Amino acid sequence: MSIVDALIMGLVQGLTEFLPVSSSGHLVIAKHLLGGVKETGILFEVLLHFGTLLAVLFYFRQDILSLLRAFLPSSDTNDEAKAGSRKLAYMVIVGTIPTVVIALLFKDLFESLFTSVRIVSIMLLITGLLLFLSDNMKITSGKKVGIKDAIIIGIVQGLAIIPGISRSGSTIATGLFRGIKGEDAATFSFLLAIPAILGAVVLHAKDISVMESVDLLPYFVGVVTAAISGFLSIKLLMKVVAGRNLKFFAFYCWIVGLSCLTLNL
């Protein structure tokens, strides 16, 4: 694998992991178009996920610290804020459970779909529909994520393993459908992504065989590119959600999906 290939794959992973356009779907399409990098290897894919994990950890470092501090004894008198952080942490745990169950039960089925650009194209059309409909939701309440919301969003995140279904797009859209404000839905989506991405890293890492002599530079380039582009994509999506402009990503998903179907890739 060349440095250019690693750069492209890292960029695709970083941008599409968090933007609501499906990273897995775009990687399937990218591998199909590039041809020469159809087999990037498990190690490289694990490292790309690690790069995007670094991005979300860095962007939401203050939120994560607040969640951790909420469980530590302190003299802080802001009990209401700590209670809110504890509840959010519990909701992340609750939402992670159905994701793990679905991922383990349907692992083989999901993996079998990663060779079909046609499946990806159809799923991108569905992702676009979810984004378009959720962008037109009128939300006036200040509803926070509850147990039922967390379970439903967790189920959706589990199903988003299907290539072409955007994890961030589907979970944020579900949050909006549940009446949760855009910024809160997006924040919960990204916090929920942390155990999901970490789980993917661990799950694939166990399949890594002993490395032979490899050029580490392309791997390093891929990780750094995925981390930087991932951070920028999170920053962009938070602004997009706040401005209720998800429909533009819906149009993008429709264009890519229809183009792949038309070209019969």
C-alpha positions as CSV (number, residue, x, y, z in Angstrom):
1,M,0.0,0.0,0.0
2,S,1.4,3.4,-1.0
3,I,1.4,6.6,1.1
4,V,-1.1,8.1,-1.4
5,D,-3.5,5.2,-0.9
6,A,-3.1,5.4,2.9
7,L,-3.8,9.2,2.7
8,I,-6.9,8.7,0.7
9,M,-8.3,5.9,2.9
10,G,-7.5,7.9,6.1
11,L,-9.2,10.9,4.7
12,V,-12.3,8.9,3.6
13,Q,-12.4,7.2,7.1
14,G,-12.0,10.5,9.0
15,L,-14.5,12.5,7.1
16,T,-17.2,9.9,6.7
17,E,-16.9,8.3,10.2
18,F,-18.6,11.3,11.7
19,L,-20.3,13.2,8.8
20,P,-23.7,11.6,8.2
21,V,-22.7,9.9,5.0
22,S,-21.6,6.4,6.2
23,S,-17.9,5.7,6.5
24,S,-18.3,2.0,5.9
25,G,-20.3,2.6,2.7
26,H,-17.7,5.1,1.4
27,L,-14.8,2.7,2.2
28,V,-16.6,-0.1,0.2
29,I,-17.0,2.3,-2.7
30,A,-13.4,3.7,-2.4
31,K,-11.9,0.2,-2.3
32,H,-13.9,-0.7,-5.4
33,L,-12.8,2.4,-7.3
34,L,-9.1,2.3,-6.2
35,G,-8.9,-1.4,-7.0
36,G,-5.3,-1.7,-5.7
37,V,-6.2,-1.4,-2.1
38,K,-9.1,-3.8,-1.9
39,E,-7.2,-5.7,0.8
40,T,-5.9,-3.1,3.2
41,G,-5.5,-5.6,6.0
42,I,-7.1,-5.8,9.4
43,L,-4.2,-3.9,11.0
44,F,-4.7,-0.9,8.8
45,E,-8.5,-0.8,9.4
46,V,-8.0,-1.1,13.1
47,L,-5.5,1.8,13.0
48,L,-8.0,4.0,11.0
49,H,-10.6,3.4,13.6
50,F,-8.1,4.2,16.3
51,G,-7.4,7.5,14.5
52,T,-11.1,8.5,14.5
53,L,-11.4,7.4,18.2
54,L,-8.6,9.9,19.0
55,A,-10.6,12.6,17.2
56,V,-13.8,12.1,19.1
57,L,-11.9,11.8,22.5
58,F,-10.1,15.1,21.9
59,Y,-13.1,17.0,20.6
60,F,-15.4,16.0,23.5
61,R,-12.6,15.9,26.2
62,Q,-14.4,18.4,28.4
63,D,-17.7,16.4,28.2
64,I,-15.9,13.2,29.0
65,L,-14.1,14.7,31.9
66,S,-17.4,16.0,33.3
67,L,-18.9,12.5,33.0
68,L,-15.9,11.0,34.9
69,R,-15.9,13.7,37.6
70,A,-19.6,13.1,38.2
71,F,-18.7,9.8,39.9
72,L,-15.9,11.2,42.0
73,P,-16.4,12.6,45.5
74,S,-15.7,16.3,45.7
75,S,-16.6,19.5,47.5
76,D,-18.3,20.9,44.4
77,T,-21.8,22.2,45.4
78,N,-23.2,22.0,41.8
79,D,-25.1,18.8,42.5
80,E,-27.6,19.3,39.7
81,A,-24.9,19.5,37.1
82,K,-23.2,16.3,38.5
83,A,-26.5,14.5,38.5
84,G,-27.1,15.5,34.9
85,S,-23.6,14.2,33.9
86,R,-24.2,11.0,35.8
87,K,-27.5,10.4,34.0
88,L,-25.9,11.1,30.7
89,A,-23.2,8.6,31.5
90,Y,-25.8,6.0,32.4
91,M,-27.7,6.7,29.2
92,V,-24.5,6.0,27.2
93,I,-24.1,2.7,28.9
94,V,-27.8,1.8,28.3
95,G,-27.5,2.8,24.6
96,T,-24.4,0.7,24.2
97,I,-26.0,-2.5,25.4
98,P,-28.4,-3.0,22.4
99,T,-25.6,-2.0,20.0
100,V,-23.3,-4.7,21.4
101,V,-26.1,-7.3,21.3
102,I,-27.0,-6.6,17.6
103,A,-23.3,-6.5,16.6
104,L,-22.6,-9.9,18.1
105,L,-25.8,-11.6,16.9
106,F,-25.6,-10.3,13.3
107,K,-21.8,-10.0,12.8
108,D,-21.5,-12.5,10.0
109,L,-24.6,-11.1,8.2
110,F,-23.3,-7.6,8.4
111,E,-19.8,-8.6,7.2
112,S,-21.3,-10.3,4.2
113,L,-22.7,-7.0,3.0
114,F,-19.4,-5.3,2.8
115,T,-18.7,-6.6,-0.7
116,S,-21.8,-5.2,-2.4
117,V,-21.7,-1.6,-3.7
118,R,-25.4,-2.1,-4.7
119,I,-26.4,-2.7,-1.0
120,V,-24.4,0.4,0.0
121,S,-26.1,2.5,-2.7
122,I,-29.6,1.5,-1.5
123,M,-28.6,2.1,2.2
124,L,-27.3,5.6,1.3
125,L,-30.7,6.4,-0.2
126,I,-32.3,5.4,3.1
127,T,-29.8,7.4,5.1
128,G,-30.6,10.5,2.9
129,L,-34.3,10.0,3.6
130,L,-33.7,9.8,7.4
131,L,-31.6,13.0,7.3
132,F,-34.1,14.9,5.1
133,L,-37.1,14.0,7.3
134,S,-35.4,14.7,10.6
135,D,-34.1,18.0,9.4
136,N,-37.8,19.2,9.1
137,M,-38.7,18.2,12.6
138,K,-40.0,21.1,14.8
139,I,-38.6,20.7,18.3
140,T,-39.6,23.1,20.9
141,S,-39.0,21.2,24.2
142,G,-35.8,20.9,26.0
143,K,-36.1,17.1,26.3
144,K,-33.0,15.2,27.5
145,V,-32.1,11.7,26.6
146,G,-34.1,9.2,28.7
147,I,-33.9,5.4,29.0
148,K,-36.3,4.7,26.2
149,D,-34.5,7.2,23.9
150,A,-31.1,5.6,24.7
151,I,-32.4,2.1,24.0
152,I,-33.9,3.1,20.6
153,I,-30.9,5.1,19.6
154,G,-28.6,2.2,20.7
155,I,-30.6,-0.2,18.5
156,V,-30.3,2.2,15.5
157,Q,-26.6,2.4,16.1
158,G,-26.3,-1.4,16.0
159,L,-28.2,-1.5,12.7
160,A,-25.9,1.2,11.3
161,I,-23.2,-1.4,11.0
162,I,-24.9,-2.1,7.7
163,P,-22.6,-0.4,5.1
164,G,-24.3,2.7,3.7
165,I,-26.3,3.5,6.8
166,S,-24.6,6.4,8.5
167,R,-24.0,5.8,12.3
168,S,-24.0,9.5,13.1
169,G,-26.7,10.4,10.7
170,S,-29.1,7.7,11.8
171,T,-28.6,8.2,15.5
172,I,-28.9,12.0,15.3
173,A,-32.0,11.7,13.2
174,T,-33.5,9.2,15.7
175,G,-32.8,11.7,18.5
176,L,-34.5,14.4,16.6
177,F,-37.5,12.1,15.9
178,R,-37.6,11.5,19.6
179,G,-37.9,15.2,20.3
180,I,-34.4,15.8,21.5
181,K,-32.7,19.1,20.5
182,G,-30.1,18.9,17.7
183,E,-27.1,19.8,19.8
184,D,-28.0,17.3,22.5
185,A,-28.8,14.6,20.0
186,A,-25.5,15.1,18.3
187,T,-23.5,15.1,21.5
188,F,-25.2,11.9,22.7
189,S,-24.5,10.3,19.3
190,F,-20.8,11.1,19.5
191,L,-20.5,10.0,23.1
192,L,-22.3,6.8,22.2
193,A,-19.7,6.4,19.3
194,I,-16.8,6.1,21.8
195,P,-17.6,2.6,23.1
196,A,-18.8,1.5,19.6
197,I,-15.5,2.5,18.0
198,L,-13.5,1.1,20.8
199,G,-15.4,-2.1,20.6
200,A,-14.7,-2.3,16.8
201,V,-11.0,-1.7,17.5
202,V,-10.9,-4.5,20.1
203,L,-13.0,-6.9,18.0
204,H,-10.8,-6.6,14.9
205,A,-7.5,-6.3,16.9
206,K,-7.9,-9.9,18.1
207,D,-7.8,-11.1,14.4
208,I,-4.4,-9.4,13.7
209,S,-1.8,-11.9,13.0
210,V,1.9,-11.5,13.8
211,M,3.2,-8.8,11.4
212,E,5.8,-9.5,8.9
213,S,8.1,-6.9,7.6
214,V,5.9,-3.9,6.7
215,D,6.5,-0.3,5.8
216,L,5.0,1.6,8.8
217,L,5.0,5.0,7.2
218,P,1.7,4.5,5.2
219,Y,0.0,3.2,8.4
220,F,1.2,6.3,10.3
221,V,-0.1,8.6,7.5
222,G,-3.4,6.8,7.6
223,V,-3.9,7.2,11.3
224,V,-2.9,10.9,11.4
225,T,-5.1,11.7,8.4
226,A,-8.0,9.9,9.9
227,A,-7.6,11.7,13.3
228,I,-7.3,15.2,11.8
229,S,-10.0,14.8,9.2
230,G,-12.2,13.2,11.9
231,F,-11.8,16.1,14.3
232,L,-12.7,18.6,11.5
233,S,-15.7,16.6,10.5
234,I,-17.1,16.5,14.0
235,K,-16.6,20.3,14.2
236,L,-18.5,20.8,11.0
237,L,-21.3,18.4,11.8
238,M,-22.0,20.2,15.2
239,K,-22.4,23.4,13.3
240,V,-24.6,21.8,10.6
241,V,-26.9,20.2,13.3
242,A,-27.2,23.6,15.1
243,G,-28.1,25.3,11.9
244,R,-30.6,22.5,10.9
245,N,-28.8,21.9,7.6
246,L,-28.8,18.1,7.5
247,K,-30.7,18.1,4.3
248,F,-27.6,19.0,2.4
249,F,-26.0,15.7,3.5
250,A,-29.3,14.0,2.5
251,F,-28.9,15.4,-1.1
252,Y,-25.3,14.2,-1.1
253,C,-26.3,10.6,0.0
254,W,-28.9,10.5,-2.7
255,I,-26.5,11.7,-5.4
256,V,-23.8,9.1,-4.4
257,G,-26.4,6.3,-4.0
258,L,-28.1,7.0,-7.3
259,S,-24.8,7.5,-9.2
260,C,-23.5,4.1,-8.0
261,L,-26.8,2.4,-9.0
262,T,-26.8,4.1,-12.4
263,L,-23.1,3.3,-13.1
264,N,-23.8,-0.3,-11.8
265,L,-20.6,-0.3,-9.8
